[in-house]
């Protein structure tokens, strides 16, 4: 990767000699000119010498061993970036995304070391829902209100789609339709044992009968993996906060999901919109807010 990274450094991030009166970080660079170049230089030097820059420890809380781990991740991510960051805002977003599972104080200190900004303006993607389906979308779904218990972690949601939806209505298995009718009759006759047995048959098939506003709705179950979000597990650092942020965002809401495909666990990988706003962007903003708090 060395030659490739060296080319990217010299081609995209070669420091300029233009003077600048902006704020200067401890690395001797300004957020307005060569902070990106300094970051690229140190990543490039880390690949050669496996050493972190002097002075960084004054602004972060973790050990030099941990710092080396950061630069290893930054090195790998930089090599995969197409194109690599060119502006201070892009570099800040790159660092935050690459080191999002690390301590807030360390991420803030690393950004300050290079004079890079930390603010909500890092999020450049529009948070509005698209008016037409983007390229690569396999299908779209409109969900029923999300139960807060259906959020197991910070990047996965279990949702239900009514079988009255045009896409779903023609695909409901006949035995599921029949079991739903029989369950309703058994429940009306207070034969709860039979009703429960029929409901188990329905859920085993990937469906569920939901009671919404005193109306029973047969719905299909989907597990959604938020595209582009890799939240830590609930037991890991910041995992609980990530889960709570996602749950707060989607609880009780009907979601629009644009599905791009499936992952190896059978989850639909997609973009989620809540009240017309792009959930992934809102979660990114929330993460940045935690860093700055």
N, C-alpha and C positions, 0 to 999 in steps of 0.2 A: 504493500500500500504506500510505501515511502515515496516513490517517484510520483505517484498519482497525487498524493497529498501535497507534495512539494510544488507540483504544477498548479494545483488549485490555490495554494497559498500565494504563489507569486503572481498568478493570473488575476485572481479576484480580490486579494486582500493585501497587496503590497502597500505599505504605509506611504502616505503622501507627505509632501514637505510644506504643504500650505499651512500657514499659521492659523491658530484658532484661539479664541478668548473664552471658550466654554469651560465648564468645570472639568478638572483634571483629577483622575483617580490615582491611588497610590502606585499604580503600575507606570504612571507617567504618561497616560493617554487620556484623551478627551472623548466623551460620548458622542461628540459632534464630528470627530474625524477618524482616529485610528484605533479605537477600542477593538474593532473587529479584527484588524490586522494583528494587534498584540495577542488576541486570543488564538488566532490561527497560527501565529509564530510559536506560541508556547505549546500548542497541541503538536505541531510539527517537531519541535525540540523534544517533546516527551517521547515521541516514537523513536527518536535517535538515541536519547540518553536515559529514558525512563525516570526523569527527574521533574519534580514540580517546581514552579517558579519561586524564587526567594521572596519573602515578605507576605506571601499569601496567608500564612498561619496567623498573622496579626489581625486578620479580618474574619476568620472562620473559627469554628469551635472544634472541629474534628482533627484527628492526627494526620501526619504526613502519609501514613499508609492509606488512610481513607481518601486523602487528596489524590494519591496515585490511582486509586480506583476510579475516581471521578474522571481523571484525564484519560484513563483507558476507555471509559464509556464515551467520552467526548470524541476521542480519536476515531473510534469505530463509527459513531454516528456522523461525524464530519465526512468520513470517507464515503458514506452512503448517501449523503445529502446531494441532491441534484436540482438546482445548483446549491452550492454552500451559501451560508448567510453572507450578505453584502452590507447591510445597514445595521446600526446599533439595535434597532427594534427587532430585526430578524435574528440577530445574534442572541439577544435576550430571550426571545421565544425559544430558540434552539437550546439554550442552556437550561431553561426552566423545564422544557419537555423531556430532555435527556436525563436530568437529575431530579425528576419530580418525586421520586421515592426517598430522597434524602432530606436531611433536616432543613427547615426553613432558614435558620440562621446561616447555614453553610451556603445555600443557594444565594441568599441576599449578599453575603460576604464576597462570594465569587463574582457576582455582577458588579459590586462596588469596586472590586480590585481592578476591573477593566473599564470602569467608568461607564458601564452599560445601564440603560434605564430599566426601571421596574414599575410598570403602571398598567392600567387597563387598556392603554392604547396599543399594547402588544398584540391584542386580538384584532386581526385585520379582516377575518372572514365575516361575511354578513350573517347576522343571526336570524334573518327572515327566511321563511319557508319559500322554496322555489315555486314558481307558478306552473312550470312544466317539469316532467320527469327528467333528471340529469342522465347523461350517458352512463350505461352500465347497470342501471336499476332494473331488477328482474320483475318486481311487482310492488304495489303500494298497499298498505293496510291501514284501516282506521279502527282503533281499539276501543273497547269499553273502558270505563273509569278504572284506573290502576289502584290495586290494593297495596298499601305500604308494606305488607308482609311479602309482597312479590318482588322485593328488591333484595337479593342475597348479598350483593357487593356493589362496588362503585361503577361497574361497567356492564351489568346484566340486569334485565327486567323480564319478569314473566307477565305476559299480557294475554287478553282474551279478545277474540273477534266474533261478533254475532254471526250466526249462520244465516241470518237474513241478508247479510252482505252479498252482493251479486257474485263475487268471486268464490265465496264459500258455499253458497246455497246449492250449487250443482255438484259439490264434492263431498257432501255429508254421507257417510256410509248408511245404507238402509237399516242395518241393525241398530245403529246409534239413534236414528230417527225414531224407530219403533220403541227402543228402550226409554227414550225421553217421554213419549206419549204414555207408555205403561207406567212409568214412574209418577207422572202427574196424576194419573187416575188412582194409583195406590196411595199417594200422599193425600188425595182428597178423601179417600176412605179411611184415613188414619192407619193404614197398614204400613207403618214406618219401616218394619223389617224388610219388607219387599221393596219399598221405595229406596232404602239404603243400598240394597243389593243391586238394584238397577242403576243407581247412581255410580256405584263402583265400576260397573260394566262400561258406563259412559266415560268415566275418567280414565280407565285403562286404555280406552281408544283415543285419548288425547283431547277429549271434550269435557265440558262441565256445564251444569245447569246453575245459572246465577240468578239471584233474586235482586232485581234492581227496581226500586220504586214500586214494590208490591207486584212486580211482573217477572215471571220466570222466563229466562232467555237461555237458549241453548247456544253455547259458544265454543269455539275452537281455541286450544291453548297454543301459544307460541313463546319460545324463549328468545329474547332479543339481546344480542351482543352489540353494544354501541361501537360503531365503526370509528377507528382512530383513537379510542380511549383504552388505555391499559392501566387501570386502577390497581393499587395494591390489594392483596387479599385482606379480608376483614381482620385477621389476626396480625397483620404486618403494620409497621408504622404508617400512620395516616389512612389505614384501611377503613377504620371506623368512621373517620371524618368523610371519606369519599362516599361511603355507603349512605351516610346521613344526608349528604348534600344531594345525591341523586334521588333519594326517597322524598326529600322535601320538595324537589322540583316536580316530580311526576305524581305524587300522591293525589288520588281522586280525580286525575285529569284523563281526558280522552286524548290519545296520542295519534299522530300521523307518523307512520314508519315507512321509509323507503328502503326496500330490501335489495342488497347487492349479491347475496349468496349465502352459503352456509359454512360454518367452521367445522372442525373435526369432531366437535361435541354435539353437532346437530342444531346449534343455535343459528338463528337468522342474523346475519351481520348487516346492520343498516344504520341509516341516519334517522334520528328521532326528533320530532318537532312537537313542542308543547305550547299550546296557545299561540301557534304560528311562529314560535321562536326555536332556533336551532339549539337543541339540548346540549350537544357537545361543546358549542361555543360558550354557553352559559356556565357549564361545569368548569371550563378553562378559566373563565373570569373569576369564578368562585375560588379556584385554586390560587390564582394570583392574589386575590383579596386576603387569603389566609397567609400568604407569604409576607404581605405588607402589614398585617395586623400585629 
